């Protein structure tokens, strides 16, 4: 019998383990006279809590035997459990899932469509839900399966809406459908309504449909206005999801009469090769202490996490103005309130290292207020309903115990997130300081790659001294939303540096597919050594801000002007220095006459080129007979672009987007330095 003070490793068996277990042992990886593995992670935590209570403080490794460890409820780790590393046993693969596996698939037809079907496991049914079904996610062979969509392509438009105001925060809870658009579908109470506008997407169950009036009542009111002319940014363009009658396309699923029906993705799938999971919990692990006793020194290393629920309503004050709270169909930006599969609160010096977080319903990792030294390293975060990592701290003026700082997201791959909530970010950093978001690949999301700030305008902000460096950010937006950036910044952020990132292929819906985006009040930020190209709008856009320095970047092949500064203010808002502009027949700048003449936008020692013109045009005003094209010489009359020149920068292969500079490049005469992108993205 091993004594408590000799314990350094505990072992946990996965679900379905059929060997003998001893809840007071856990000290052996296989049953023997010396002990046996624990039957659950909860048993291991109870043991560690007891060790700490009696003063046994040595570091402990909890080793998960190979297989899937299924959690019936969230695993909670508080300040009484510390100094623990969770990792797989040996070289085996260990997964922590929050769902139920679906088995016994067979060939079937549903609505006359050939498909596979399987019984819904009893533990996945909810007797209080219509038909016992309250889940809206299904993961098949490692990827989220699709809800049915009506119509299969395109959008529906309303005949009328409740609130005719086009002011941004003007919610509606019902609308009148056009004749013939909606009928009394089967299982109407399980249908979801989804619509995209501005920079958000909204989702709500349908509470009711009146066939006589064609009135559709949404369970959650819209966050933003849905009134407007058809096709405008504020118009309601909607579709219905989880419609039984729309079941027709590969990778779609529908649950009905106690069974799941699934159309295989391709002809190679058979009932025997389907591995499907229904999520039952929204959060796998919560590491949460208190201000007086924070959780600390908890590490997850080499673990696979997955299968969590994605149902979500956004909390906000209702439209009555009496302070009552209600649920809305969306957050105002970036799915900012949602929780994650793994979360930290009042925690210090914890980490997720070399893990996989996949098939999750909301965010992958959330760091709530009161945390420092939380690190997400070398981890794949994939197929998420919302964003990859959210880091949130207390606002300016909050108690020190609420501050979040010194965290890191490094060498991670954050891919194919926002699958359900499009407005989610790869990394969302809110009211936090001294963090590092570096050497990540962030790609295939529908909104922003990295967002930092969260104070609009020039109000006091706690965000500062963050480093956003050497990230490869690409293929964002996909034409779903507007007003987004590869890196999005907001509010005063002294000491924040955005450096060495490669950002490309950011595509908006109506406007605002930008690589670098300093939004309202962004100030005192350094943006340098970034390579930005092939965006649907500008390579760089500043809405408004103060004293930002933009230097030694490459801005190339934007869908419009390379650089835009939207608002004219009576102060120096931005300095462009030692940048290389490479356009394609569009002007270099979208700035006002006052910004030029009053030099509230400063520019010097830049190299300006245009692959479609012999001589680049810096700004165009007017059209037709009133068209005025400003050249470098015109800008220099006002003192702008001092020391700049127009010339071919001599990239190695601009057509192949190889922006390395040849030795004979004229940029070196301006003091512009070559940008080494060889180590951009994850280093492993």
VENCORQUI-V226268 format. One record per residue. N is the residue number from 1. RES is the residue in three letters. D_CENTER is the distance of its C-alpha to the mean C-alpha in Angstrom with 1 decimal. Layout:
n->N res->RES d_center->D_CENTER
n->N res->RES d_center->D_CENTER
This chain:
n->1 res->UNK d_center->48.7
n->2 res->UNK d_center->46.2
n->3 res->UNK d_center->46.3
n->4 res->UNK d_center->43.3
n->5 res->UNK d_center->43.5
n->6 res->UNK d_center->43.4
n->7 res->UNK d_center->40.0
n->8 res->UNK d_center->37.3
n->9 res->UNK d_center->35.6
n->10 res->UNK d_center->34.9
n->11 res->UNK d_center->34.1
n->12 res->UNK d_center->32.3
n->13 res->UNK d_center->33.0
n->14 res->UNK d_center->30.5
n->15 res->UNK d_center->30.9
n->16 res->UNK d_center->34.1
n->17 res->UNK d_center->35.9
n->18 res->UNK d_center->39.6
n->19 res->UNK d_center->41.2
n->20 res->UNK d_center->42.8
n->21 res->UNK d_center->40.6
n->22 res->UNK d_center->41.9
n->23 res->UNK d_center->39.7
n->24 res->UNK d_center->41.6
n->25 res->UNK d_center->41.2
n->26 res->UNK d_center->38.0
n->27 res->UNK d_center->39.6
n->28 res->UNK d_center->40.2
n->29 res->UNK d_center->38.0
n->30 res->UNK d_center->40.6
n->31 res->UNK d_center->43.3
n->32 res->UNK d_center->46.4
n->33 res->UNK d_center->49.1
n->34 res->UNK d_center->47.0
n->35 res->UNK d_center->44.1
n->36 res->UNK d_center->41.2
n->37 res->UNK d_center->37.4
n->38 res->UNK d_center->35.7
n->39 res->UNK d_center->34.7
n->40 res->UNK d_center->31.4
n->41 res->UNK d_center->29.0
n->42 res->UNK d_center->30.2
n->43 res->UNK d_center->33.7
n->44 res->UNK d_center->32.6
n->45 res->UNK d_center->31.0
n->46 res->UNK d_center->34.1
n->47 res->UNK d_center->36.2
n->48 res->UNK d_center->34.2
n->49 res->UNK d_center->34.5
n->50 res->UNK d_center->38.2
n->51 res->UNK d_center->38.5
n->52 res->UNK d_center->36.9
n->53 res->UNK d_center->39.1
n->54 res->UNK d_center->42.3
n->55 res->UNK d_center->41.3
n->56 res->UNK d_center->40.2
n->57 res->UNK d_center->37.5
n->58 res->UNK d_center->37.2
n->59 res->UNK d_center->33.7
n->60 res->UNK d_center->33.1
n->61 res->UNK d_center->31.3
n->62 res->UNK d_center->30.2
n->63 res->UNK d_center->30.4
n->64 res->UNK d_center->29.0
n->65 res->UNK d_center->31.4
n->66 res->UNK d_center->30.0
n->67 res->UNK d_center->28.6
n->68 res->UNK d_center->26.2
n->69 res->UNK d_center->26.3
n->70 res->UNK d_center->25.5
n->71 res->UNK d_center->24.7
n->72 res->UNK d_center->26.4
n->73 res->UNK d_center->24.7
n->74 res->UNK d_center->22.3
n->75 res->UNK d_center->23.7
n->76 res->UNK d_center->24.2
n->77 res->UNK d_center->25.2
n->78 res->UNK d_center->26.8
n->79 res->UNK d_center->28.9
n->80 res->UNK d_center->31.8
n->81 res->UNK d_center->30.1
n->82 res->UNK d_center->29.5
n->83 res->UNK d_center->30.0
n->84 res->UNK d_center->28.6
n->85 res->UNK d_center->27.0
n->86 res->UNK d_center->25.7
n->87 res->UNK d_center->26.1
n->88 res->UNK d_center->27.6
n->89 res->UNK d_center->31.4
n->90 res->UNK d_center->32.8
n->91 res->UNK d_center->31.1
n->92 res->UNK d_center->29.9
n->93 res->UNK d_center->26.5
n->94 res->UNK d_center->25.4
n->95 res->UNK d_center->22.6
n->96 res->UNK d_center->21.7
n->97 res->UNK d_center->20.9
n->98 res->UNK d_center->20.7
n->99 res->UNK d_center->22.4
n->100 res->UNK d_center->25.7
n->101 res->UNK d_center->26.8
n->102 res->UNK d_center->28.4
n->103 res->UNK d_center->31.6
n->104 res->UNK d_center->34.8
n->105 res->UNK d_center->33.4
n->106 res->UNK d_center->36.0
n->107 res->UNK d_center->36.5
n->108 res->UNK d_center->36.7
n->109 res->UNK d_center->36.6
n->110 res->UNK d_center->34.8
n->111 res->UNK d_center->35.6
n->112 res->UNK d_center->37.7
n->113 res->UNK d_center->34.8
n->114 res->UNK d_center->35.2
n->115 res->UNK d_center->32.5
n->116 res->UNK d_center->32.2
n->117 res->UNK d_center->32.4
n->118 res->UNK d_center->32.4
n->119 res->UNK d_center->33.3
n->120 res->UNK d_center->30.6
n->121 res->UNK d_center->31.3
n->122 res->UNK d_center->33.0
n->123 res->UNK d_center->30.5
n->124 res->UNK d_center->27.7
n->125 res->UNK d_center->29.7
n->126 res->UNK d_center->29.8
n->127 res->UNK d_center->33.2
n->128 res->UNK d_center->32.1
n->129 res->UNK d_center->29.8
n->130 res->UNK d_center->31.3
n->131 res->UNK d_center->32.6
n->132 res->UNK d_center->31.2
n->133 res->UNK d_center->27.7
n->134 res->UNK d_center->24.7
n->135 res->UNK d_center->22.0
n->136 res->UNK d_center->19.7
n->137 res->UNK d_center->18.0
n->138 res->UNK d_center->19.9
n->139 res->UNK d_center->19.1
n->140 res->UNK d_center->21.7
n->141 res->UNK d_center->22.5
n->142 res->UNK d_center->19.1
n->143 res->UNK d_center->17.0
n->144 res->UNK d_center->16.1
n->145 res->UNK d_center->19.1
n->146 res->UNK d_center->19.0
n->147 res->UNK d_center->20.3
n->148 res->UNK d_center->23.3
n->149 res->UNK d_center->22.9
n->150 res->UNK d_center->25.7
n->151 res->UNK d_center->26.5
n->152 res->UNK d_center->25.4
n->153 res->UNK d_center->24.6
n->154 res->UNK d_center->24.4
n->155 res->UNK d_center->24.4
n->156 res->UNK d_center->26.8
n->157 res->UNK d_center->28.0
n->158 res->UNK d_center->29.8
n->159 res->UNK d_center->33.3
n->160 res->UNK d_center->32.8
n->161 res->UNK d_center->30.4
n->162 res->UNK d_center->31.2
n->163 res->UNK d_center->30.3
n->164 res->UNK d_center->31.5
n->165 res->UNK d_center->30.2
n->166 res->UNK d_center->27.7
n->167 res->UNK d_center->26.8
n->168 res->UNK d_center->23.0
n->169 res->UNK d_center->23.1
n->170 res->UNK d_center->25.6
n->171 res->UNK d_center->24.6
n->172 res->UNK d_center->26.4
n->173 res->UNK d_center->26.9
n->174 res->UNK d_center->29.0
n->175 res->UNK d_center->29.9
n->176 res->UNK d_center->32.7
n->177 res->UNK d_center->31.9
n->178 res->UNK d_center->34.0
n->179 res->UNK d_center->37.0
n->180 res->UNK d_center->36.3
n->181 res->UNK d_center->32.5
n->182 res->UNK d_center->32.2
n->183 res->UNK d_center->34.7
n->184 res->UNK d_center->35.2
n->185 res->UNK d_center->32.9
n->186 res->UNK d_center->33.3
n->187 res->UNK d_center->31.3
n->188 res->UNK d_center->30.2
n->189 res->UNK d_center->28.8
n->190 res->UNK d_center->26.1
n->191 res->UNK d_center->24.9
n->192 res->UNK d_center->21.4
n->193 res->UNK d_center->21.2
n->194 res->UNK d_center->18.2
n->195 res->UNK d_center->18.1
n->196 res->UNK d_center->16.1
n->197 res->UNK d_center->17.5
n->198 res->UNK d_center->16.8
n->199 res->UNK d_center->13.1
n->200 res->UNK d_center->12.3
n->201 res->UNK d_center->13.1
n->202 res->UNK d_center->15.4
n->203 res->UNK d_center->16.6
n->204 res->UNK d_center->19.8
n->205 res->UNK d_center->22.6
n->206 res->UNK d_center->25.9
n->207 res->UNK d_center->28.5
n->208 res->UNK d_center->31.4
n->209 res->UNK d_center->33.0
n->210 res->UNK d_center->36.5
n->211 res->UNK d_center->38.0
n->212 res->UNK d_center->40.8
n->213 res->UNK d_center->38.8
n->214 res->UNK d_center->35.6
n->215 res->UNK d_center->33.7
n->216 res->UNK d_center->30.3
n->217 res->UNK d_center->29.2
n->218 res->UNK d_center->25.6
n->219 res->UNK d_center->25.0
n->220 res->UNK d_center->22.3
n->221 res->UNK d_center->23.2
n->222 res->UNK d_center->21.0
n->223 res->UNK d_center->19.2
n->224 res->UNK d_center->20.4
n->225 res->UNK d_center->23.6
n->226 res->UNK d_center->24.2
n->227 res->UNK d_center->27.5
n->228 res->UNK d_center->28.3
n->229 res->UNK d_center->30.0
n->230 res->UNK d_center->28.7
n->231 res->UNK d_center->26.3
n->232 res->UNK d_center->25.5
n->233 res->UNK d_center->22.0
n->234 res->UNK d_center->23.0
n->235 res->UNK d_center->24.7
n->236 res->UNK d_center->23.7
n->237 res->UNK d_center->22.8
n->238 res->UNK d_center->22.1
n->239 res->UNK d_center->22.4
n->240 res->UNK d_center->23.3
n->241 res->UNK d_center->21.7
n->242 res->UNK d_center->23.5
n->243 res->UNK d_center->26.8
n->244 res->UNK d_center->29.5
n->245 res->UNK d_center->31.5
n->246 res->UNK d_center->28.7
n->247 res->UNK d_center->28.6
n->248 res->UNK d_center->29.5
n->249 res->UNK d_center->27.0
n->250 res->UNK d_center->26.0
n->251 res->UNK d_center->23.3
n->252 res->UNK d_center->23.6
n->253 res->UNK d_center->24.7
n->254 res->UNK d_center->26.5
n->255 res->UNK d_center->28.1
n->256 res->UNK d_center->31.6
n->257 res->UNK d_center->34.9
n->258 res->UNK d_center->33.6
n->259 res->UNK d_center->32.3
n->260 res->UNK d_center->29.1
n->261 res->UNK d_center->29.6
n->262 res->UNK d_center->27.6
n->263 res->UNK d_center->28.2
n->264 res->UNK d_center->27.7
n->265 res->UNK d_center->25.4
n->266 res->UNK d_center->28.4
n->267 res->UNK d_center->32.1
n->268 res->UNK d_center->31.7
n->269 res->UNK d_center->30.4
n->270 res->UNK d_center->33.1
n->271 res->UNK d_center->33.2
n->272 res->UNK d_center->33.9
n->273 res->UNK d_center->30.8
n->274 res->UNK d_center->28.2
n->275 res->UNK d_center->26.2
n->276 res->UNK d_center->24.4
n->277 res->UNK d_center->22.7
n->278 res->UNK d_center->22.4
n->279 res->UNK d_center->20.1
n->280 res->UNK d_center->22.1
n->281 res->UNK d_center->20.2
n->282 res->UNK d_center->16.7
n->283 res->UNK d_center->16.7
n->284 res->UNK d_center->18.4
n->285 res->UNK d_center->19.2
n->286 res->UNK d_center->19.5
n->287 res->UNK d_center->21.1
n->288 res->UNK d_center->22.5
n->289 res->UNK d_center->25.7
n->290 res->UNK d_center->27.3
n->291 res->UNK d_center->28.1
n->292 res->UNK d_center->31.5
n->293 res->UNK d_center->30.5
n->294 res->UNK d_center->27.0
n->295 res->UNK d_center->25.6
n->296 res->UNK d_center->26.0
n->297 res->UNK d_center->26.2
n->298 res->UNK d_center->24.3
n->299 res->UNK d_center->23.0
n->300 res->UNK d_center->21.4
n->301 res->UNK d_center->22.4
n->302 res->UNK d_center->22.3
n->303 res->UNK d_center->21.2
n->304 res->UNK d_center->19.2
n->305 res->UNK d_center->17.1
n->306 res->UNK d_center->16.3
n->307 res->UNK d_center->17.2
n->308 res->UNK d_center->16.0
n->309 res->UNK d_center->16.2
n->310 res->UNK d_center->13.7
n->311 res->UNK d_center->16.1
n->312 res->UNK d_center->15.1
n->313 res->UNK d_center->16.9
n->314 res->UNK d_center->16.2
n->315 res->UNK d_center->19.0
n->316 res->UNK d_center->20.9
n->317 res->UNK d_center->24.5
n->318 res->UNK d_center->26.3
n->319 res->UNK d_center->28.1
n->320 res->UNK d_center->31.5
n->321 res->UNK d_center->31.0
n->322 res->UNK d_center->32.7
n->323 res->UNK d_center->29.7
n->324 res->UNK d_center->29.1
n->325 res->UNK d_center->25.6
n->326 res->UNK d_center->24.1
n->327 res->UNK d_center->21.1
n->328 res->UNK d_center->19.4
n->329 res->UNK d_center->17.6
n->330 res->UNK d_center->14.4
n->331 res->UNK d_center->13.3
n->332 res->UNK d_center->14.5
n->333 res->UNK d_center->11.2
n->334 res->UNK d_center->7.4
n->335 res->UNK d_center->8.2
n->336 res->UNK d_center->9.6
n->337 res->UNK d_center->12.2
n->338 res->UNK d_center->10.9
n->339 res->UNK d_center->12.0
n->340 res->UNK d_center->11.1
n->341 res->UNK d_center->13.2
n->342 res->UNK d_center->14.5
n->343 res->UNK d_center->15.1
n->344 res->UNK d_center->17.4
n->345 res->UNK d_center->19.5
n->346 res->UNK d_center->22.6
n->347 res->UNK d_center->22.3
n->348 res->UNK d_center->23.4
n->349 res->UNK d_center->23.5
n->350 res->UNK d_center->21.5
n->351 res->UNK d_center->19.4
n->352 res->UNK d_center->17.6
n->353 res->UNK d_center->19.2
n->354 res->UNK d_center->19.3
n->355 res->UNK d_center->17.7
n->356 res->UNK d_center->15.9
n->357 res->UNK d_center->13.2
n->358 res->UNK d_center->13.2
n->359 res->UNK d_center->13.7
n->360 res->UNK d_center->12.0
n->361 res->UNK d_center->11.8
n->362 res->UNK d_center->9.1
n->363 res->UNK d_center->7.1
n->364 res->UNK d_center->8.7
n->365 res->UNK d_center->10.3
n->366 res->UNK d_center->11.1
n->367 res->UNK d_center->13.8
n->368 res->UNK d_center->15.7
n->369 res->UNK d_center->18.7
n->370 res->UNK d_center->21.6
n->371 res->UNK d_center->20.2
n->372 res->UNK d_center->21.1
n->373 res->UNK d_center->21.1
n->374 res->UNK d_center->18.1
n->375 res->UNK d_center->17.2
n->376 res->UNK d_center->14.7
n->377 res->UNK d_center->16.7
n->378 res->UNK d_center->17.2
n->379 res->UNK d_center->14.8
n->380 res->UNK d_center->13.4
n->381 res->UNK d_center->10.1
n->382 res->UNK d_center->10.3
n->383 res->UNK d_center->10.5
n->384 res->UNK d_center->8.2
n->385 res->UNK d_center->8.7
n->386 res->UNK d_center->5.5
n->387 res->UNK d_center->2.6
n->388 res->UNK d_center->4.8
n->389 res->UNK d_center->6.9
n->390 res->UNK d_center->8.0
n->391 res->UNK d_center->11.5
n->392 res->UNK d_center->13.8
n->393 res->UNK d_center->17.5
n->394 res->UNK d_center->20.5
n->395 res->UNK d_center->21.2
n->396 res->UNK d_center->24.1
n->397 res->UNK d_center->27.3
n->398 res->UNK d_center->26.0
n->399 res->UNK d_center->27.9
n->400 res->UNK d_center->27.3
n->401 res->UNK d_center->26.4
n->402 res->UNK d_center->23.2
n->403 res->UNK d_center->22.0
n->404 res->UNK d_center->19.2
n->405 res->UNK d_center->19.8
n->406 res->UNK d_center->20.4
n->407 res->UNK d_center->17.3
n->408 res->UNK d_center->15.9
n->409 res->UNK d_center->13.1
n->410 res->UNK d_center->15.4
n->411 res->UNK d_center->16.3
n->412 res->UNK d_center->13.2
n->413 res->UNK d_center->12.0
n->414 res->UNK d_center->8.3
n->415 res->UNK d_center->9.1
n->416 res->UNK d_center->9.1
n->417 res->UNK d_center->6.0
n->418 res->UNK d_center->5.9
n->419 res->UNK d_center->9.5
n->420 res->UNK d_center->10.7
n->421 res->UNK d_center->8.8
n->422 res->UNK d_center->8.2
n->423 res->UNK d_center->7.3
n->424 res->UNK d_center->3.7
n->425 res->UNK d_center->2.6
n->426 res->UNK d_center->3.5
n->427 res->UNK d_center->5.8
n->428 res->UNK d_center->6.9
n->429 res->UNK d_center->10.7
n->430 res->UNK d_center->13.0
n->431 res->UNK d_center->16.8
n->432 res->UNK d_center->17.0
n->433 res->UNK d_center->19.3
n->434 res->UNK d_center->20.6
n->435 res->UNK d_center->17.4
n->436 res->UNK d_center->16.8
n->437 res->UNK d_center->13.6
n->438 res->UNK d_center->15.7
n->439 res->UNK d_center->16.5
n->440 res->UNK d_center->13.2
n->441 res->UNK d_center->12.5
n->442 res->UNK d_center->9.1
n->443 res->UNK d_center->9.8
n->444 res->UNK d_center->10.0
n->445 res->UNK d_center->7.0
n->446 res->UNK d_center->8.5
n->447 res->UNK d_center->7.4
n->448 res->UNK d_center->7.2
n->449 res->UNK d_center->7.0
n->450 res->UNK d_center->8.1
n->451 res->UNK d_center->9.1
n->452 res->UNK d_center->12.2
n->453 res->UNK d_center->15.0
n->454 res->UNK d_center->15.1
n->455 res->UNK d_center->18.8
n->456 res->UNK d_center->19.9
n->457 res->UNK d_center->23.1
n->458 res->UNK d_center->25.5
n->459 res->UNK d_center->25.4
n->460 res->UNK d_center->25.5
n->461 res->UNK d_center->22.3
n->462 res->UNK d_center->21.9
n->463 res->UNK d_center->19.2
n->464 res->UNK d_center->21.1
n->465 res->UNK d_center->21.8
n->466 res->UNK d_center->18.3
n->467 res->UNK d_center->18.3
n->468 res->UNK d_center->15.7
n->469 res->UNK d_center->17.7
n->470 res->UNK d_center->18.2
n->471 res->UNK d_center->14.7
n->472 res->UNK d_center->14.8
n->473 res->UNK d_center->12.2
n->474 res->UNK d_center->13.1
n->475 res->UNK d_center->13.1
n->476 res->UNK d_center->10.5
n->477 res->UNK d_center->11.3
n->478 res->UNK d_center->14.1
n->479 res->UNK d_center->16.0
n->480 res->UNK d_center->14.2
n->481 res->UNK d_center->13.4
n->482 res->UNK d_center->15.0
n->483 res->UNK d_center->14.8
n->484 res->UNK d_center->11.9
n->485 res->UNK d_center->12.1
n->486 res->UNK d_center->11.5
n->487 res->UNK d_center->12.0
n->488 res->UNK d_center->12.3
n->489 res->UNK d_center->14.8
n->490 res->UNK d_center->16.5
n->491 res->UNK d_center->19.9
n->492 res->UNK d_center->22.4
n->493 res->UNK d_center->21.2
n->494 res->UNK d_center->24.4
n->495 res->UNK d_center->24.2
n->496 res->UNK d_center->20.6
n->497 res->UNK d_center->20.7
n->498 res->UNK d_center->18.5
n->499 res->UNK d_center->20.5
n->500 res->UNK d_center->20.9
n->501 res->UNK d_center->17.7
n->502 res->UNK d_center->18.0
n->503 res->UNK d_center->15.9
n->504 res->UNK d_center->16.9
n->505 res->UNK d_center->16.5
n->506 res->UNK d_center->14.4
n->507 res->UNK d_center->15.8
n->508 res->UNK d_center->15.8
n->509 res->UNK d_center->17.6
n->510 res->UNK d_center->20.2
n->511 res->UNK d_center->19.6
n->512 res->UNK d_center->17.4
n->513 res->UNK d_center->16.0
n->514 res->UNK d_center->16.4
n->515 res->UNK d_center->15.9
n->516 res->UNK d_center->16.5
n->517 res->UNK d_center->16.4
n->518 res->UNK d_center->18.2
n->519 res->UNK d_center->18.1
n->520 res->UNK d_center->20.5
n->521 res->UNK d_center->22.6
n->522 res->UNK d_center->20.9
n->523 res->UNK d_center->23.8
n->524 res->UNK d_center->25.3
n->525 res->UNK d_center->22.5
n->526 res->UNK d_center->23.5
n->527 res->UNK d_center->21.8
n->528 res->UNK d_center->23.8
n->529 res->UNK d_center->24.2
n->530 res->UNK d_center->21.2
n->531 res->UNK d_center->21.7
n->532 res->UNK d_center->20.1
n->533 res->UNK d_center->21.3
n->534 res->UNK d_center->21.1
n->535 res->UNK d_center->18.9
n->536 res->UNK d_center->19.9
n->537 res->UNK d_center->20.9
n->538 res->UNK d_center->21.6
n->539 res->UNK d_center->20.8
n->540 res->UNK d_center->20.8
n->541 res->UNK d_center->20.7
n->542 res->UNK d_center->21.7
n->543 res->UNK d_center->22.0
n->544 res->UNK d_center->24.2
n->545 res->UNK d_center->24.7
n->546 res->UNK d_center->27.3
n->547 res->UNK d_center->28.5
n->548 res->UNK d_center->25.5
n->549 res->UNK d_center->26.8
n->550 res->UNK d_center->25.5
n->551 res->UNK d_center->27.6
n->552 res->UNK d_center->28.1
n->553 res->UNK d_center->25.2
n->554 res->UNK d_center->25.6
n->555 res->UNK d_center->24.6
n->556 res->UNK d_center->25.5
n->557 res->UNK d_center->25.7
n->558 res->UNK d_center->23.6
n->559 res->UNK d_center->24.0
n->560 res->UNK d_center->25.9
n->561 res->UNK d_center->27.2
n->562 res->UNK d_center->25.7
n->563 res->UNK d_center->25.3
n->564 res->UNK d_center->25.2
n->565 res->UNK d_center->25.9
n->566 res->UNK d_center->25.9
n->567 res->UNK d_center->27.8
n->568 res->UNK d_center->31.2
n->569 res->UNK d_center->31.9
n->570 res->UNK d_center->35.1
n->571 res->UNK d_center->33.9
n->572 res->UNK d_center->32.6
n->573 res->UNK d_center->28.9
n->574 res->UNK d_center->28.0
n->575 res->UNK d_center->29.9
n->576 res->UNK d_center->29.4
n->577 res->UNK d_center->31.4
n->578 res->UNK d_center->32.0
n->579 res->UNK d_center->29.4
n->580 res->UNK d_center->30.0
n->581 res->UNK d_center->29.5
n->582 res->UNK d_center->29.9
n->583 res->UNK d_center->30.0
n->584 res->UNK d_center->31.1
n->585 res->UNK d_center->33.7
n->586 res->UNK d_center->31.5
n->587 res->UNK d_center->32.4
n->588 res->UNK d_center->30.8
n->589 res->UNK d_center->30.0
n->590 res->UNK d_center->29.1
n->591 res->UNK d_center->30.8
n->592 res->UNK d_center->33.5
n->593 res->UNK d_center->37.2
n->594 res->UNK d_center->37.2
n->595 res->UNK d_center->34.4
n->596 res->UNK d_center->36.7
n->597 res->UNK d_center->40.0
n->598 res->UNK d_center->38.9
n->599 res->UNK d_center->36.8
n->600 res->UNK d_center->33.9
n->601 res->UNK d_center->31.9
n->602 res->UNK d_center->33.4
n->603 res->UNK d_center->33.5
n->604 res->UNK d_center->35.7
n->605 res->UNK d_center->36.4
n->606 res->UNK d_center->33.8
n->607 res->UNK d_center->34.6
n->608 res->UNK d_center->34.3
n->609 res->UNK d_center->34.6
n->610 res->UNK d_center->34.3
n->611 res->UNK d_center->34.7
n->612 res->UNK d_center->36.1
n->613 res->UNK d_center->38.6
n->614 res->UNK d_center->41.3
n->615 res->UNK d_center->40.5
n->616 res->UNK d_center->37.1
n->617 res->UNK d_center->36.9
n->618 res->UNK d_center->35.1
n->619 res->UNK d_center->35.0
n->620 res->UNK d_center->36.4
n->621 res->UNK d_center->37.7
n->622 res->UNK d_center->39.3
n->623 res->UNK d_center->40.3
n->624 res->UNK d_center->43.6
n->625 res->UNK d_center->46.6
n->626 res->UNK d_center->44.5
n->627 res->UNK d_center->42.1
n->628 res->UNK d_center->41.9
n->629 res->UNK d_center->40.4
n->630 res->UNK d_center->40.0
n->631 res->UNK d_center->40.4
n->632 res->UNK d_center->40.0
n->633 res->UNK d_center->43.5
n->634 res->UNK d_center->42.8
n->635 res->UNK d_center->39.9
n->636 res->UNK d_center->42.1
n->637 res->UNK d_center->44.7
n->638 res->UNK d_center->42.4
n->639 res->UNK d_center->41.7
n->640 res->UNK d_center->38.2
n->641 res->UNK d_center->37.3
n->642 res->UNK d_center->40.1
n->643 res->UNK d_center->40.7
n->644 res->UNK d_center->38.3
n->645 res->UNK d_center->39.5
n->646 res->UNK d_center->38.9
n->647 res->UNK d_center->39.1
n->648 res->UNK d_center->37.5
n->649 res->UNK d_center->35.2
n->650 res->UNK d_center->36.2
n->651 res->UNK d_center->33.0
n->652 res->UNK d_center->33.7
n->653 res->UNK d_center->32.3
n->654 res->UNK d_center->30.3
n->655 res->UNK d_center->30.4
n->656 res->UNK d_center->28.6
n->657 res->UNK d_center->26.2
n->658 res->UNK d_center->28.0
n->659 res->UNK d_center->28.2
n->660 res->UNK d_center->30.4
n->661 res->UNK d_center->33.5
n->662 res->UNK d_center->37.0
n->663 res->UNK d_center->39.6
n->664 res->UNK d_center->41.4
n->665 res->UNK d_center->38.4
n->666 res->UNK d_center->39.6
n->667 res->UNK d_center->36.4
n->668 res->UNK d_center->38.0
n->669 res->UNK d_center->40.8
n->670 res->UNK d_center->38.3
n->671 res->UNK d_center->37.0
n->672 res->UNK d_center->33.7
n->673 res->UNK d_center->32.5
n->674 res->UNK d_center->31.1
n->675 res->UNK d_center->27.4
n->676 res->UNK d_center->27.1
n->677 res->UNK d_center->23.9
n->678 res->UNK d_center->25.3
n->679 res->UNK d_center->23.2
n->680 res->UNK d_center->19.9
n->681 res->UNK d_center->17.1
n->682 res->UNK d_center->17.7
n->683 res->UNK d_center->21.3
n->684 res->UNK d_center->21.9
